[in-house]
Amino acid sequence: MESIVSRLATELAVRPQQVSATISLLDEGASVPFIARYRKEVTGSLDDTQLRQLEERLRYLRELEDRRNTILDSISEQGKLSAELERDIRAADTKTRLEDLYLPYKPKRRTKGQIALEAGLGPLAEQLFADPTLDPDQQAAGFVDLDRGVADIKAALDGAKYILMEQFSEDANLLDRLRRTLQQEGRVVSRLVAGKENEGAKFRDYFEYSEPLARVPSHRALAILRGRNEGVLSIGLELGDEEPAAGSLHPCEGIIAEAVGIRQQGRAADKWLAEVVRWTWRVKLLGHLETELLGDLRELAEDEAIRVFASNLKDLLLAAPAGPRVTLALDPGLRTGVKVVVVDATGKLVDKVTIFPHAPRNQWDQSLAALGALCQKHQVDLIAIGNGTASRETDKLAGDLLRQQAPLKMTKIMVSEAGASVYSASELAAKEFPDLDVTYRGAVSIARRLQDPLAELVKIEPKAIGVGQYQHDVSQLKLARSLNAVVEDCVNAVGVDLNTASAPLLTRVSGLNPAIAQNIVDYRDQHGAFGNRRELLKVSRLGDKTFEQAAGFLRVMNGSNPLDASAVHPEAYPLVERIAADTSRDIRSLIGDSAFLRRLEPASFTDERFGIPTISDILKELDKPGRDPRPEFKAAVFQDGVEKLSDLKPGMTLEGVVTNVANFGAFVDIGVHQDGLVHISMLSHQFIKDPRDVVKAGDIVKVKVMEVDIPRQRISLTMRLDDQPGQASATAGKPPAERKKSSGRQPAASHSGTKAASGGTFADLFANAKHLKKP
């Protein structure tokens, strides 16, 4: 049996020593960000992506090993563990293979086959299977026994049939062959459940759907599975002709017959044995394998959907921060008014008011006066406008405000409200603003997420941020684990200001948990700002191990030690002191002296603990201490006069913000309350396999309007600005092999064209969009 270490090394294409060292660190409680950043010599510089893969696979392989041992113990206790079986079990490399081998020995309820064996029909099954020249009726006559429940010849033959069916269906090698055949050649089919046409209209592209199992993409798999869960679709697997001609076997029946050695040669028992094969497939194996393979399809689709969500979330969390600037936030509303708050450069709420510029009150001038007074009073720099209901009307109000208050040189930015309402009603928000109305809390969140998206979005459950694909249909455990890993990686990649960070932000720092994070905040409230990192050791429950994990990611600005404002870990301070001493420089003078630092050779300062990778990182950090890896802040400018769907015209070129990226394209906010879709084939003139190769959430892009379907609230866009509405090639951006017309009916969500909302590609994709946009 291949060891876990060697298997992981092979899968990740790294050395076993790297895997072994990483496992030891993980088992000791080290976090992935800490290992990736501060233990490069130990792991051979494995990056955070490799470490996450290793961590996930290690979990699976350890679960596999635990299950293997349980199965070995169970079969051994039954006295049935042969040397060959033990070898096969120890060689099993997947949970599925392991369960196949265990199937004949797995405790189960009494089956028809077991009942038949108890009735003494085992010899009849063996005789007919071993010698097909025997006449089934004549042989069965000798097994009729009323006392044992065998009433007649038919009952005897049925019992023998069940015995052989169970024997065949528990053959691990046969199961593996059937499974692989279905995986490679099977087709997923879905059909409308009778009478559900109107109720399931959104699934109409799957009413008569068939596609090779191996090629069903994630979003399509989740769509048909949701259709089944809602009672609209029936789903199955098909292979070849499901109703073969009389006397012919279904392909899978043929595989079974070949595997067990049953052939049709006109002998007396051949017809009966063919019926055993047919029943084995249709009664015992079809449902089992169909359930398993559709389950595998769901799992793969969920994994892909989670990957999409995690990728979008990472882009959103690492979006450019506007920085510590006084911000006025407008949370738009009509009847209830626009909630207005002002937060200072540190994100502290300093003012609030409600204005009613829109119908029914239409207090436009009064609202402008109130906003102007706030801007003057607090010297506002940024205006954040929530992108919900009445956002474009409110954006127009902000435009008038900018003109009236031109000397302030303010900038207005549309900000996503996704998750703001979740934060507003949360226990955290209630604790942070106990006396503030819930509607104002949302406005504060909008302002702060403009200043620092990462610091504010960590307060919201990741899946509530709304950049996922069918997030409610996937494993919530896997989703939470993946998204939490993304948040942890992002927070630690950026670093956290120890003296301003909230408890939720601190909770995401390597080594910290909610209790310790709150203790840090409480200590800060009682004793004032931290003067250096070492002071952390005075915080309740924060010991040496926690300090080791967390300290490098916590920044103390303007503290007693200049290195505390950098990503240099305190354990490496003696090394920096040695570098300073060896170069006859003061540490403070080293920091930021790019020309001098670039002349230093990392190899000159290596020792038994710190190697070239870590020293290179330290020199880069001294060059630009605490450098934020996020991009420079920029804002999209929505076109004046384009505020609702009816304002859009095919051919318009607009600026927008990518709000979500799915496997089939990107959704773009162009300021009309409904995101448009750039299909994957319209992202570039080149073939694109993954939309994230071109765009990511938060990108500002130029798009052209190709089509507007007002009744169905759909906008199709292109990033190929030389495309003309109605003239886009249905095969542009695709490899030649994909330009051929496919056989069989494909749903519109395939990347096979850019037909309009008459039921083609965009119709299907927009039908799916609701599952992508909101939690």
N, C-alpha and C positions, 0 to 999 in steps of 0.2 A: 504493500500500500504506500502510495506516495504521501510524504508528510505534508502537513498544512504549510509549513515554511517553504518547502521546495515547490509545491503547487502554486503558491502565491508568487514566488519568484518567477516561475515560468509565465504565469498569466500577465504579470506586470512588466516582464522583460527586465528584471533587475537581479542583483545578486542575492543569494540566500541570506548572506550576512546583513544586508540592508533590511530585509524582511524581519529577520530575527531581532535585530536591534529595535526596530519600530514597534514590534509586538511587545517587547519588554517595556518600552516607554508608555505605550497605551495601557498596558496592564498596571503600571505604576500610577496611573491617573493623569498622565500628561495629555494635554489637549492637542488637537491637530494643528491649530495656529502656532502653539508654542513649539511643537516638534519641527514644523516647517521653517520657522524663523530662527530658532535658537539651538537646534540640535543637528545642524547640517553635517557636521563631521561624523556624528554617530550614525545617521541614516544614509550617508552618501549623497546628501542634497536632494532627497525626494521632495517634490513640491506638494502643495496642499491638495491638488487634484489627485495625484498618485496616492497620497496618504488617505484621502477620503475613500478612494476605490479599495485600498487595502483594508481599511477599517470595515467597510461594508462586506467585502468578501470574507474577511476573517470571521465576522459574525455568522455568515451563512455556513462556512466550513466547520465552525465549532458546533453549530446546531446539527449539522450533518453527522459529525463525529459522535455527538451525544445520542442521536437517534440510532446510529450504527451499533453502539454498545448496548442500547436497550434491546434492539432486535436480536443481537447475538445472545444476550442473556435469556430472552424469551424462548428462542428456539432450543437453546441448550437445556433449559429447564424441562422442555418437552421431550428431551432425549433424541432429538432429530437432527442435530447439528453434525453433518458429515464434514470431512476435510474439504471436499470440493465446494460445498455450499458456503463454508466459512471463507474459503478463498474468494468466491464470487462476491460475498457480502463485503469483505474488506477491500475489494477492488472497485466497488460501486462508487462512482464519482458524482452522482446526483441523487437528490432525495427521491426522484421518480424511480430510478433504477433500484434503489434500496427498497422501496415499497413494493415494487414488482416481485423482487426476490422473497420478500416476507409474506406475500399474499397467501400462499398455500398453508402457512403456519400461523397466520393471524387469527386470534380468537374471534369467532363470529357467531351469529345466530344460526340455529339449525337450518340448513338449506335442503332443498329437494334432493340434491345429490347425496347429502349425508343420510337423509331419511331412507333413500333407496339402498345405500350401503348397509344400513341397519336392518333392512328387510332382506338382506342376503342376495342382492342383485349385482354385486360386484363381479362375480364370475361370469354372468351373462354378458356384461359390458366388455369384459376382457376377451371372451371367446369370439364375439362378433367383430371386435376391433382387430384381433389377431388373425382371424380366418374369415374373410368376407365371402368365402364359398358356402358357408353355413347358411341355412334358411332361418331368418329371424323368428318367424312364427313358430317353427318346430322347436328351436332352441328355447324360446320364451315359455313354451307350454310347460316345460319342466320346472319353472320357477313360480308358477301360480300357487299362491298360498294365502288363503283367506285369513288364517290366524296372524300372518305377518303383514296384512294389509295389501296384498297383491291380488286384486280381485279377478283379473283376467290377463290374457296375453297382451292386450294393449297397455295395461297398467305396468306389466313387467318390462315391455319395450320402452315405455316412457321413462321408467325409473333408470334403466340402463343408459338411456339417452342423457338424462341429467347428470349421471356419474361422469360420462365422457365429456360433456359440455364443461363441467367444472374443472376437469383435468386439463382440458385444452386451454381454457380461459385463464388458468393460473400458471401457464408456461411463460416465464419472464422473457425468454428470447423471442417467442412469438409475439408477445405484447410489444416488445421493442421494435420488431420489424413492422408490425401494423402501424404503430405510432409514427415511425419515420416515413412510411408510405403516405399516410394521411397528411403529415406535415409538408411533404414535398409535392404531393399531387392532389390533395384534397381541396375542395372549394367550400367557402363559407356561403351559405344561401340564407336569405331571409325573405319572408312572405308576409303579406298583410293578413292579420287575423280578421276573419269575416265580421263585417259590421262595424269595423273601426276606421273606415275611410275618413270620415270628418274629424273624429276625435284625434286621429293620428296624422293629420295633414302635414305637420312639420317633418314627418318621416317618409314623405311620399317617394323620395328617391330610393327608398329601401323596400318598397312594396313588392318588387320583383327584382331582387338583387342577387348577384353571384360574382364572386371574386376569389382567386386563388388564396388559400389560407396564408401562404408564405408572403403574400404581397399586400395584405390588408394594412393600411396605415393606421396609426394610433387614433386619430380623430374619427375615422370611419368606424373602427371597431367599437369605440366608446359610444358612438351614435346608435349603432344597431343594438348594442347591449342595453342602452337606455330604452330604446324602443321596445325591446322584449320585457324589460322590467315594468314598463308602463302598460303592458298588455296589448300593445299595438302590433308587434311583430312576433313571428315565430322564427327561430334560428336553428339551423342544423348544419351538418357537414355532409358533403356528397363526394363520391369518388367514382368516376366513370358513369355508366348507366345504372341508375339506382333500381331500375326494373329490367334486369337482363332478360333476354329471350328465353322461352321455355327450354329447360334442359341445360341452360348456361348458369354459371356461377357469377355472383358479384365479385369484383376484383379482390376484395378482402376475404371473401369466402374461398377464393382460389388460393390465396396466401396461406390460409388456415389449413386447407386440404393438403397443400404441398408440404407444409411444416410438419404435419402429423403423419404423412404418408398415406393419405386416402386418395385412391384413384378410381375412376369410373371405367370398369372393364366388363360390365354386364353380368357380374357375379350376383349371387342371391342377396347378399347383404349390402351391395353397393348403394342401392337407392336409399336404404335406411341410414347408412353412414353419411350419405350426402345430406340427408335431413338433419343429422346431428351437427354437421358443419354449418348448415344454414342457421340452425337455432343458436349455435355457439356465437355466430356473428351478430345476429339480429336481436337475440334475447340477452346474451351475456356481455358482449364486448362493444357493440355499437354505442349504446347509451353511456357506458363507462368511459370509452375513449373520447366520445363527443364532448362529454362534460369536462373531461380532463384537458382536452386540447382547446376548447373554448375558454376554459379557465386560464390556460397558458396564454392565450391570445389576450384575454383581459389583463393578465399580469404584465405582459410586455407593453400593452397599450397604456396601462397605468404608469409603468416605469417611464415611458416616453413622455406622457403628459406631465408627470412630476418633474422630469428633466426640463421640459419647456417652462413650467412654472418657476422652477428654481433659477433658470437662466434669466427669465424676465425679471424676477425679484432681485437678482444680483444687479442687473442693469439699473433698476429703479433705486435700489439702496445706494448705489455708487454714482448716482446722478450728481451733476455739479451743484454744489451748495452756493447760494447767493452770498453767504457769509454773515458776519455780525453787523447787520444794518437794520436801522429802525424800519419796521414794516407795518403798514396798514393792511388789514385783511378784510375782504368783503365776502361774506357768505350769502350768495344771492337768494332772493325769494320774491314772490309777488304779493299775495295777500298778506302774508306774515311779515313782510318787509325784509330789508337787507340788514343782516347782523354785521356790525362793524367793530373791529377791535384794533388797538395799536399795541404792538409789543416792542420793547426796546431792543438794543443790539444783542442782549444776552437772552432774549426770548421771554422776558418778564412782561406780563400783562400790565399796561399802564393806563389804558383808557378803553371805553366801550360805549356804543350807542346803537340804536336801531333807527334806520331811515326808511322812508316809503316813497321811493322815486317812481315806482311803476304802478300800473293799474292794480287796484281800483283808485288809489289815492292820488297818484300822479304828482307827488310833491318833488318835482325835479329840482327846481331852484333852491328850495329849502334844504334838500339833501346835499346839493353841491356846496351850499354855505356851511353846513355842518361838517362835511368832509374837509373843506378848505381850512376851517378853524382847527381841526385836529391835526392836519398836516403842518400848519404853521406852529402850533403849540409844541409838537413833538419833533419837528424837523424830519418829517418822514422821507425816507429814501426810496423805498420799494412799496408797490401796491400789489398785493396778492389777491386774485379773484378766483373764487371757487368755480369749477366748471359744470355745476349742476343747473337746475332749472333757473331760467332768467340770467344765465351767465353772460350771454352776448349783450343783452340789454344793459346789464351792469357794467360790462366792459366799455360800452359806449359812454356811460356815465363817468367812468374812470378816465376816458379820453378827454371829455370836457373838463374834468378836474385838472388833468395835466396841462391843458391849455391855459386854464385860469391861474394855475400855480406854477407857471413856467420857470420862475427863478429858482424853485427848489430842485429842478432837474430830476424829477422822480421818474421811475420806470415801472410800467405795469406788466404783470405776467399772469397768464392763466395757469392755475394750479389744479392738479387732480384732487378731487374730493374723496377718492376711493378710500374707504376705511375710516374717514373722519367721523361719521356718525357712530361707528363702532367704538372709537375712542371716547367720544362725547358721553356715551352711556356706560362707560366702563368704571370699574371700582377705582382704577388708577386716576382717571379724570376727576372723579368725585373727591378723591383724597387730595389731589393737587389743587382743585378749585371747589371746595365744599360749598361756597356761597354763590357760585356762578351758575346762571341758567345753562342748561345743557346745550342750547343753541349757540351761545357764545363760546362754549368750549370747542365746538367744531371750528369756529372762526379762528380761534387761537391755534388749533392744530394746522389749519391751512397756512397761517402766517409762518409758523415754525418750520413746516416742511419745506417752505421756500428757503428759509435761512439755512437749514441743515436737514435734508431729507432723511439721512441715516438716523440722526439723533431722535427725530420725531416718529419715524415709521417703526422703530423698534418697540414703540409703545402699543402697537396694534398687532393682534394675532396675524402672522404672515399670510394665511390663506384668506383673510378678510380684505387684503389689499387689492384683490381682484385682477390679477394678471395671469390667471391660470386657465387651463383647458380642462373642462369637465371636472373641476376640483372636488365636487361633492360625490362624484362617482368612483373615486379612486380610494385606495387604502389610506385611511386617515392617519394610521400609525406611520406608514412609510412617508406620507406627505409631510407630516409634522417633523419627522426626523430629518428629511432632506432640507426642508425650508429652514429649520433651526440651524442646521449646519451652514447654510448660506448666510444667514444673519450673523452667526458667530464669525465666519471667515471675513465678512465685510467689515464688521465692527473692529476686528483686530487688525485688519489690513490698514484701516484708516488711523486707528489709535483713538484714545479717549482722554479728554481733559479731566483730570482727577478733581479739579476744583469747581467744575461747572456741570459735570455729567449727572443726569438723573439716575435714579435707582434702576429703572428698566434698561437704560443704556449700559450701566455698570454690570448688570446681571449677565450681559452677553460677552463680557470680557473673559478671556481665558482664565480658568481657575476659580471664578467667582460664581456664586449662586445668589438667589434673591435675598436670602437672609444676610449674607455678608455684604452684598451691595447696599442694602438698607442700613446696615451698621456703619458703612463708610459715610453715607449721607448724614446719618445721625451724629457721627463723630465730627463731621465738617460743620454741622449746625451748632454743635456745642463748643467746639474749640477754634473755629475759624478755618481759613484755607490751609491746606497742607503746604508746608514749607519745603518738603522733599519727599522722595519715595519711601525712605526708611521709616518715616513716620507712620506709614501704613501698618507697621507691625504693632502699633498701639491700638489698632482697631480690634474690637471684640471678635473672637473666633477666626481672626486672620493670622494664621501661623506661617512658619517658614516655607512649607510646601506650597501654600496658596500664594505667598509672596513671590516665590520662584516662577509660578505659572503666569501671574498677572502683571508683575511690575513693569516688564518691558513694553506693555501695551498701554500703560497709564502715563499720561504726561503731566508734569508739574511745570507750568509756565512761570518764568521769572522767579524760580526758586533759588535755594542756596547753592545747588549744584547744576551747572548748565546742562549736564548730560541728562538730567531728569526731564528735560523738554524734548528729548530725542527718543528714538527706538532702540538705542543702545541699552542692553540689559545691565542691571546693576552688577551682575556677576562678572561683566567684562570691564567694569570701571578700572580695575588695576591694570588691565591691558592698555587701555587708553592712556592711563597715567604713564605707563612704560613708553608708549609711543611718543608722548609729549617729552618725557625725559631724554629719550634717545635722540630726539630731534632738536633738543634745547628750546622747546616752545612751551608756552603756557596753554592749558587746555582751552581756555576761552579764546585765545588767539588762533588756535587750530580750527575752531568751528567756523565754517564758511569760507575758509581760505582754499578755494577750489584749485588754483594753480599749484599750490604747495602739496595738497593732499594727493593730487593726481600723479605727482612725481614719486610718491612713496611706493615701495614694492611690498605687497602683503607678505610675501615669503620671508621678508627680513624680520617679521615679528611673530612668526609661528612658535608655538611651544607644545607641550604634551596635551594641552587642553584645547587650544584654539588653533584651527587650521586656516588655510587660505580662504575658504568660502566665508567663514564668519568674519575674518579680518577685512575681507573685501566689502562685506556688508557694512561693517563699522566705519570704514573710510568713506563710503558713499553717504552714510548717515551724518557723519561729521561735516561733509560737504553741504548737505541740505537737511539739517536736523528737523525731524517731525514733518517732513514733506508729505503733503496730502496727495494720495495717488489719484484722486478724482479729477475729472477734466475741468477746464475753465468754464465759468457760468455764462450761458447764453440763453436768450429767450426768443421763442417764436413770435412772429408778428402776424396776427390774423388780418385778413383783408377787410377793410372797411366796407360796409354795405353787404357783406356776406355773413348773415347771421342765422339763417334758417335754410332748410332744404330747398325751399322754393326759390332762394336766391342763387342756387347753383345752376350753372349751365355747362353742358359738355364742351370741353375745350379749354375751360378756365385753368390757369396755372396758379396754384396757391401754395402757401407755406403752412406746414403743420407739424405736429409732434406725434411720434410713434408711441402709442399707448400700450400696445400688446403685440407680441410676435408669436404666431402659431406655425405649425409645420407647413401650412398651405399658404402663408402670406403674412402681411403685417397690417394692423389696424392703425389708422392715422386720424387724429383729432384735427379737423380743419376749421373748428369754431362754429359748427352748426348743430350742436347737441347730439349729433349722431356720427360716430366714427365711420370713416370710409375704409374700404378694404383694397389693399394693393395685393393682388394675387401673386403667388411666387413667380409665375411666368412673366409678370409685369414689373418685377423689381430691377431687372437688368437685361441688357441685350445678350448677356452671356448666360449659359446654363447655370442655374443655381440649385444646388441640392438642399441646402439649409438656408432659410431666410436670414438667420443670424449671421451668415457670412456677409450680408449686405447692410442690415439694419439691426438696431437693438432698441429696447424700450427707452424712451427719453430722447432719442435722436430727433433733431430738427431737420425736416426733409422738404424738398420741393416735389409737388405732385400735380398731375393733370387730371381733371375730372373727365372720365370716360362715359359714365352713364349715371343718371339719377332716377331712382324709382320711388317717387314720393309716397304712393299708397302703401308700399311695403317698407318704407323707411330704409332704403338701401342706396349706398353710394359706391360705385366702382371707380378706382383710381389707378393711375399708372405712375411709376417713377421714370419711365422712358419718355422723356418730354417731347420726343419727336413723333410719338404715337398719335394717331388721329382717331377720334371717336368713330366707332363703327367700322374701322379699317384695321384693327389690331389683328395680327396673325394669331391664329389659334394654336400654332406650334412654336411660336417664338420663345427663345430661351430654353429650348428642350433639346436633348441629344437626339440624333437621327432615329435611334431605335424606338423612341417614344412617340415619334411622329406618325407611325403606322397606326392604322385603325385597329383598335383592340377587338378581340372576339368576345362575345358575350356582353350583356348589358352592364355597363359601369355606372355607378352613381355619379351625380354631378360634382361631388367633392373631389373626384380624381383630378390630377393636374393635367387635364387634357384639353383645355380650351378656355375661352373667355366669353362664353355666351352670356347673354343678358338675363334678366330676372324672369324669363319665360320658363324657367325650370332647368337651366343649365348650370354651369359651374358656380357662378356667383349666387344664384338662387340657393344652392345647397350650402355654400359657405356662409352666407348671411344667415341662413336658418340655424346654423351651428353657432353663430357669433354670440348669441345670448348666453351660451354656456361658457363662453370665454371671458366675457366682460365683467360680470358681477358675481360676488360671492353668494 
